[in-house]
Amino acid sequence: MRRTKISQTLITTYIMNLRARIIGLISLSALSLFSCEEDISTIGLPPENNLGIFFAEIPLEDKINQVWVDDISTRGSGIIMAGAFQDTYFGTIEASNYTEVGLAQTTYDKGATFDSAVLELRVSSVYGPQIENTLHNLEVYQLADTINLFKDGEIQRFTSSSTEPLGNQIGNFEFEIFTDSIGLQFSDTGIKLNDTINDSEDSVYFENNFDASGFYIYRHKATLDQSYGTSIFNALKDIQTDSSSTGEIADIFKGIHIKPTASSGAILSYINDTYSGLSIYYTEDGEQKKIKYPLSTTASYNNISPNNKVGWSGSDFDELTKLYTPFQTNNDLAYLQAGTNLLLNIDLSEIRGSFLDTIPNAVVQNAELIISDYNTDLEQPASLRFWLTSADSLANENYAVVNFPNLTTGGITFGNPSVAINNTDKDEYRLALPLTFEVLISDFEFDQVIIAPVNSQSLVLPQNSVRRLVFNKNDLKLRMYYTIPESNN
């Protein structure tokens, strides 16, 4: 991804000027006692008062547009996504996966005979409007070749639009989803181990159905095509498997592709842990045995559409076709979605100009963006994050300025943007801007705010989610407290 280069000297000088403006001003705790909300002007700013402390709430509905981005890596997340559904607002949403098969250090006896090949996937989560009481279908294909992670000596970037050539279909999943099995813990069963009552049976039940952390091992299984399994097994018998055989194993299996057959109502996320894999069942010396080949967590990525090769279909914004170009919807709704990477952009250039013209010496003490009363027909993102950008940055395919000024009591640092966790009790997100907004309203390069759903731990756009957020544009507001130094004299 191309990033706008910013002079650290320029930013440092700028921050020090900001710090000089802030010294001696009233503390944040006092702001809650003396806010003034009367006589809001056309740009949301009240006239001066004797205390020099002001509160403003500025509606932003006419400043909102959508920005669609790509180049977000979906490789190596440890999650396999597959499925499709029709979204009321976003239209057709689909996910599929490409994964290689890893190494199992086993050597088969020449007299061993093949029984069956079974693909097992452990369910992590499910997302969509039709989950239960629905028959879901996924198809499994063999890849035409292995996944080439490198090109011209450099690792390739696999995004939601990346694909691989396919071989033959080798199987399919057909299942219903039981949501009470997802995240089920052993403690929820009411069974107590080591209570001397049926303890042996209880222990076997626990070991067969729950992991070491006590979570239920909820899996979907598909028996693969017999001819595929036989050819794989015969090829595996001809090699001596050890730690140096990874390449040979990959060449035999090629890899697998898992895709939905149709829009069945949900996208599933499978966790690629020790309970997922491709198992070979065979008979050796009259005994049936099983060897599980793990699925690669490195040579694995998800394809999620819409993307830059597959456009929007049946959505509120089918006309959105250009990446990194602000798009204004013709309704009163705003949208965010992970996976498809549909982000929200707020153009504050006019507000900044009006603020500077009206009160050029104002110092923002605290500011926050608030999204309230969002639509919750589907589960919303757990976290949102903001970045600063500009029209020029977006034109250069850069939606996020990574390093920007942040003041701390210990000195100048280059920090991360603020993160908001949704408040389900109030149905709102609150994104604190603090000194970032002081940068935004000053004569600085960046006058756009990008809001995006992010992973709450890594604080980057999620690789393995299609959670989305829909809300009315008039439910996004900018609130701020600011002071005017001259009025404190």
C-alpha positions in Angstrom: 0.0 0.0 0.0 1.3 3.4 -0.9 1.7 5.7 2.1 1.9 9.5 2.2 5.3 10.5 3.5 5.2 13.1 6.3 8.2 15.0 7.6 8.7 14.0 11.3 10.4 17.4 11.8 7.4 19.2 10.4 5.0 17.3 12.7 7.3 17.7 15.7 7.5 21.5 15.2 3.8 21.6 14.7 3.1 19.7 17.9 5.4 21.9 19.9 3.4 24.9 18.7 0.2 23.2 19.8 1.7 22.5 23.2 2.6 26.1 23.6 -1.0 27.2 22.8 -2.4 24.7 25.4 -0.1 25.6 28.4 -2.1 27.6 31.0 -5.5 26.8 29.7 -8.3 25.5 31.9 -8.3 21.8 32.7 -10.7 19.3 31.1 -12.5 18.7 34.4 -13.7 22.3 34.5 -15.2 22.0 31.0 -18.0 19.8 32.2 -19.0 22.5 34.7 -19.0 25.5 32.4 -20.2 24.4 29.0 -22.2 26.8 26.9 -24.8 25.3 24.5 -26.9 28.4 23.7 -27.0 30.4 20.5 -25.4 27.9 18.3 -24.3 29.6 15.0 -24.7 28.2 11.5 -21.5 26.2 11.9 -22.3 25.0 15.4 -20.2 27.5 17.3 -21.6 29.7 20.1 -20.5 33.3 20.5 -17.9 34.2 23.1 -18.8 34.2 26.7 -17.1 35.6 29.8 -15.5 32.3 30.8 -14.1 31.5 27.3 -15.2 27.9 27.6 -17.6 26.6 24.9 -19.4 23.5 23.8 -20.5 22.7 20.3 -22.3 19.8 18.7 -22.1 19.9 14.9 -24.2 17.7 12.7 -22.2 16.0 9.9 -24.8 14.4 7.6 -23.9 16.6 4.6 -20.2 15.8 5.1 -20.4 12.0 4.9 -19.4 9.9 2.0 -18.3 6.3 1.4 -14.8 5.2 0.5 -14.2 1.7 -0.9 -10.6 0.5 -0.5 -8.6 -2.7 -1.3 -5.1 -4.0 -0.8 -6.0 -5.4 2.6 -4.2 -8.8 3.1 -6.5 -11.7 3.9 -3.6 -14.3 4.1 -2.5 -16.1 7.2 -5.4 -15.1 9.5 -6.0 -18.7 10.8 -9.6 -18.4 9.7 -11.3 -20.1 6.7 -14.3 -18.2 5.5 -17.0 -19.7 3.2 -20.6 -18.9 2.5 -22.9 -16.3 1.1 -26.0 -14.3 1.9 -28.2 -11.5 0.6 -27.9 -8.4 2.8 -30.8 -5.8 3.0 -28.4 -2.9 2.4 -25.2 -4.5 1.0 -26.6 -6.9 -1.5 -24.8 -10.1 -2.3 -22.0 -10.9 0.1 -19.8 -14.0 -0.6 -16.7 -15.5 0.9 -14.5 -18.4 -0.2 -11.1 -19.8 0.8 -7.9 -21.1 -0.8 -5.6 -23.3 1.4 -2.8 -25.7 1.0 -2.5 -29.0 2.9 0.4 -29.3 5.3 2.7 -32.0 6.5 2.0 -35.1 8.6 5.1 -37.1 9.3 3.8 -40.6 8.5 5.1 -43.3 6.2 2.5 -45.8 5.0 3.1 -49.5 4.6 3.1 -50.6 1.0 0.3 -53.0 1.7 -2.0 -50.3 3.2 -5.3 -49.8 1.5 -7.3 -46.6 1.2 -10.7 -46.2 2.9 -11.8 -42.6 2.7 -10.7 -38.9 2.8 -12.6 -36.5 5.1 -12.2 -32.8 5.3 -13.0 -31.5 8.8 -13.5 -27.8 9.7 -14.0 -26.4 13.2 -16.8 -23.8 13.4 -15.7 -20.5 14.9 -18.6 -18.2 14.1 -21.4 -17.5 11.6 -22.8 -14.3 10.2 -25.8 -13.6 8.1 -29.6 -13.1 8.1 -30.6 -16.8 7.7 -28.6 -19.0 10.0 -30.8 -21.6 11.7 -33.5 -23.7 10.0 -31.6 -23.4 6.7 -29.8 -26.0 4.7 -26.3 -24.6 3.9 -24.1 -25.9 1.1 -20.4 -25.5 0.4 -18.4 -27.0 -2.5 -14.8 -28.3 -2.2 -12.4 -28.2 -5.2 -8.8 -29.3 -5.6 -6.5 -26.5 -6.7 -4.9 -26.8 -10.1 -1.5 -26.1 -8.5 0.0 -25.0 -5.2 -0.3 -21.5 -4.0 2.8 -19.5 -5.0 3.6 -17.3 -2.0 6.5 -15.6 -3.8 6.9 -13.7 -7.1 10.2 -12.3 -8.3 11.7 -13.1 -5.0 9.2 -11.1 -2.9 6.1 -12.4 -1.1 2.9 -11.8 -2.9 0.0 -9.9 -1.4 -3.2 -11.8 -1.2 -6.3 -9.7 -0.9 -10.1 -10.3 -1.0 -9.9 -10.2 -4.8 -7.1 -12.8 -5.2 -7.9 -16.2 -6.8 -6.3 -19.5 -7.8 -6.9 -21.8 -10.9 -9.2 -24.7 -9.9 -9.1 -28.4 -10.7 -12.0 -30.8 -10.2 -14.7 -30.6 -7.5 -13.9 -33.2 -4.9 -16.6 -32.9 -2.4 -19.3 -30.8 -0.7 -20.6 -29.9 2.7 -24.3 -29.9 3.4 -25.4 -29.0 6.9 -27.7 -27.0 9.2 -26.2 -24.7 11.8 -26.9 -25.1 15.5 -26.0 -21.8 17.1 -26.1 -23.1 20.6 -23.1 -25.3 19.8 -21.0 -22.3 18.9 -18.9 -21.2 21.9 -20.5 -23.9 24.1 -18.4 -24.5 27.2 -18.3 -27.7 29.2 -19.4 -25.9 32.3 -22.7 -25.1 30.4 -23.5 -28.8 30.3 -23.9 -29.1 34.1 -21.6 -32.2 34.1 -19.0 -32.2 36.9 -15.8 -34.2 36.5 -14.2 -36.1 39.4 -17.4 -36.3 41.3 -17.2 -40.2 41.5 -20.6 -40.4 39.6 -20.1 -41.8 36.1 -16.7 -40.1 36.2 -15.1 -42.4 33.6 -17.9 -41.8 31.1 -17.9 -38.1 31.8 -14.1 -37.9 31.2 -14.4 -39.7 27.9 -17.2 -37.4 26.9 -15.1 -34.4 27.7 -12.0 -35.6 26.0 -13.9 -36.5 22.8 -16.0 -33.4 22.5 -14.2 -30.5 24.2 -10.8 -28.9 23.9 -8.3 -28.2 26.7 -10.0 -24.9 27.5 -13.4 -26.5 27.8 -14.9 -25.3 24.6 -17.0 -27.6 22.4 -15.3 -28.8 19.3 -18.1 -28.0 16.8 -17.1 -29.4 13.3 -18.5 -29.8 9.9 -17.2 -32.8 7.9 -17.3 -33.7 4.2 -16.3 -37.0 2.7 -14.3 -36.3 -0.4 -14.4 -38.0 -3.8 -13.2 -41.6 -3.7 -11.0 -41.2 -6.8 -9.4 -38.1 -5.4 -8.6 -39.8 -2.1 -7.3 -42.9 -3.8 -4.9 -41.0 -6.0 -3.7 -38.9 -3.1 -3.2 -42.0 -0.9 -1.2 -43.8 -3.6 1.1 -40.8 -4.1 1.6 -40.5 -0.4 2.7 -44.2 -0.2 5.5 -43.6 -2.7 7.3 -41.0 -0.5 9.1 -41.2 2.8 7.5 -38.5 4.9 9.8 -36.4 7.1 10.4 -32.8 7.9 11.9 -32.3 4.4 8.8 -33.5 2.6 6.7 -30.4 2.9 7.1 -29.5 -0.7 6.3 -33.0 -1.9 3.1 -33.1 0.3 2.0 -29.7 -1.1 2.6 -31.0 -4.7 0.5 -34.1 -4.1 -2.5 -32.3 -2.5 -2.1 -29.0 -4.5 -4.5 -27.4 -2.1 -8.3 -27.0 -1.7 -10.8 -24.3 -2.5 -14.0 -24.0 -0.4 -16.9 -22.0 -1.9 -20.6 -21.6 -1.4 -22.9 -23.2 -4.0 -25.5 -20.3 -3.7 -26.6 -17.6 -1.3 -27.8 -19.8 1.5 -28.1 -17.2 4.2 -24.8 -17.1 6.1 -21.0 -16.9 6.0 -19.2 -19.3 8.2 -15.8 -18.7 9.8 -13.8 -21.9 10.6 -10.8 -21.8 12.9 -7.8 -23.5 11.4 -6.6 -25.2 14.5 -5.6 -28.8 15.4 -9.2 -29.9 15.1 -9.4 -28.9 11.4 -7.7 -30.8 8.7 -7.8 -33.4 5.9 -8.0 -36.9 7.4 -7.0 -40.0 5.5 -8.6 -43.2 6.7 -6.8 -46.4 5.6 -6.4 -50.1 6.6 -3.0 -51.5 7.5 -2.4 -55.0 8.8 -6.2 -55.5 9.2 -6.5 -52.4 11.4 -8.2 -49.2 10.3 -6.1 -46.1 11.0 -6.4 -42.4 10.5 -3.8 -39.7 9.7 -4.8 -36.0 9.8 -3.0 -33.6 7.5 -3.2 -30.0 8.9 -4.4 -27.2 6.7 -1.8 -24.5 6.1 -2.1 -21.3 8.1 0.5 -19.6 5.9 -0.5 -20.6 2.4 -4.1 -19.7 3.0 -6.3 -16.7 2.2 -9.9 -15.7 1.9 -11.7 -14.2 -1.1 -14.5 -11.8 -0.1 -16.8 -10.1 -2.6 -17.7 -7.4 -3.5 -14.1 -6.6 -4.3 -12.2 -4.7 -7.0 -12.9 -7.5 -9.5 -16.5 -8.3 -8.4 -18.8 -5.2 -8.0 -21.7 -4.5 -5.7 -25.0 -6.2 -6.6 -28.4 -5.6 -5.1 -26.9 -3.0 -2.7 -27.9 0.6 -1.8 -24.8 1.7 -3.7 -24.4 -0.5 -6.8 -23.1 2.6 -8.6 -20.0 2.6 -6.4 -17.3 1.3 -8.8 -14.2 3.4 -8.1 -11.8 2.6 -5.3 -10.5 5.4 -3.0 -12.9 7.9 -4.6 -15.4 9.5 -2.1 -19.0 8.4 -3.1 -22.1 10.2 -2.0 -25.2 7.9 -1.5 -28.6 9.3 -2.5 -30.3 8.4 0.7 -29.9 9.3 4.4 -27.9 6.2 5.4 -24.2 5.7 6.1 -22.5 2.3 5.8 -19.4 0.4 7.1 -18.4 -3.2 6.4 -15.3 -5.3 7.2 -14.2 -7.7 4.6 -15.5 -5.8 1.6 -13.6 -2.8 3.1 -16.4 -0.2 2.7 -15.3 2.7 4.9 -16.8 6.0 5.9 -15.2 9.4 5.1 -16.1 12.7 6.8 -15.0 15.8 4.9 -14.2 18.4 7.5 -12.6 20.9 5.2 -15.5 23.4 5.3 -15.9 23.1 9.0 -12.2 23.7 9.5 -12.3 26.8 7.3 -15.4 28.2 9.0 -13.9 27.5 12.5 -10.6 29.2 11.6 -12.4 32.2 10.1 -14.8 32.6 13.0 -12.5 31.9 15.9 -8.9 31.8 14.7 -7.4 31.5 18.2 -9.7 28.8 19.6 -8.0 25.8 21.2 -9.9 22.5 21.2 -9.7 20.9 24.6 -11.7 17.8 23.9 -13.6 16.4 20.9 -15.4 13.2 20.0 -17.3 11.7 17.1 -20.5 10.0 18.2 -22.6 7.5 16.2 -25.9 6.7 17.8 -29.0 4.6 17.1 -27.3 2.4 14.6 -29.1 -0.5 12.9 -28.6 -3.8 14.6 -30.4 -6.4 12.4 -27.0 -8.0 12.0 -24.2 -8.0 14.6 -22.2 -4.7 14.4 -18.4 -4.4 14.5 -16.9 -4.6 17.9 -14.6 -1.7 17.3 -14.2 1.3 15.1 -11.0 3.3 14.5 -10.4 6.7 12.8 -7.5 7.8 10.6 -6.7 11.2 9.2 -6.3 11.6 5.4 -6.8 14.2 2.7 -8.3 14.4 -0.8 -4.8 14.1 -2.2 -4.0 11.1 -0.1 -7.1 9.3 -1.2 -6.2 10.1 -4.8 -2.9 8.4 -4.1 -4.8 5.4 -2.8 -3.9 6.1 0.8 -6.9 6.1 3.1 -4.9 6.1 6.4 -2.1 8.4 7.6 -0.5 6.0 10.0 1.6 8.3 12.1 0.1 11.6 13.3 0.7 13.9 16.2 -0.3 12.9 19.7 0.5 14.8 22.9 1.2 13.0 26.1 2.3 14.2 29.5 5.7 12.6 28.9 6.4 14.5 25.7 5.8 14.2 22.0 5.0 10.7 20.6 3.6 9.4 17.4 0.6 7.4 18.4 -2.3 5.3 17.0 -5.8 6.7 16.3 -8.5 6.4 18.9 -10.6 3.3 19.0 -14.3 3.1 19.9 -16.0 0.1 21.3 -19.7 0.0 20.7 -21.9 0.6 23.7 -24.7 -1.9 23.3 -26.7 -0.4 26.2 -26.9 3.0 24.5 -26.5 1.8 20.9 -23.7 4.2 20.2 -20.0 4.5 19.4 -17.9 7.2 20.8 -14.6 8.0 19.2 -12.4 10.4 21.1 -10.4 12.8 18.9 -8.7 14.9 21.6 -5.6 16.8 20.2 -6.1 15.1 16.8 -8.9 17.5 16.2 -6.7 20.4 17.1 -4.5 19.3 14.2 -7.5 18.9 12.0 -8.8 22.4 12.4 -5.4 24.0 12.1 -3.6 24.9 8.9 -2.4 21.3 8.3 -2.5 19.0 5.3 -5.2 16.6 6.5 -8.8 17.5 6.7 -10.6 14.2 6.2 -11.5 11.6 8.8 -11.8 7.9 7.8 -13.9 5.7 10.1 -13.4 1.9 9.7 -14.3 -1.3 11.5 -11.1 -2.8 13.0 -9.9 -5.8 14.8 -10.0 -4.8 18.5 -6.5 -6.3 19.2 -4.5 -5.5 16.1 -6.4 -2.2 15.3 -6.3 -2.9 11.5 -9.0 -3.7 9.1 -10.2 -7.3 9.9 -9.0 -10.1 7.6 -11.7 -12.5 8.7 -15.0 -10.7 9.2 -17.9 -9.2 7.2 -19.6 -7.5 10.1 -21.2 -4.2 9.1 -22.8 -1.1 10.5 -25.7 0.9 9.1 -27.0 4.2 10.6 -28.7 7.4 9.7 -26.3 10.1 8.6 -27.9 12.6 11.1 -26.9 10.3 13.9 -23.2 11.1 13.4 -22.2 14.2 15.2 -19.0 16.0 16.2 -19.0 17.2 19.8 -16.2 19.4 21.2 -15.2 21.7 24.0 -12.9 24.6 23.2 -11.4 27.6 24.8 -10.6 31.1 23.5 -7.4 32.3 25.3 -8.3 36.0 24.9 -11.6 35.6 26.9 -9.6 34.2 29.9 -7.7 37.5 30.4 
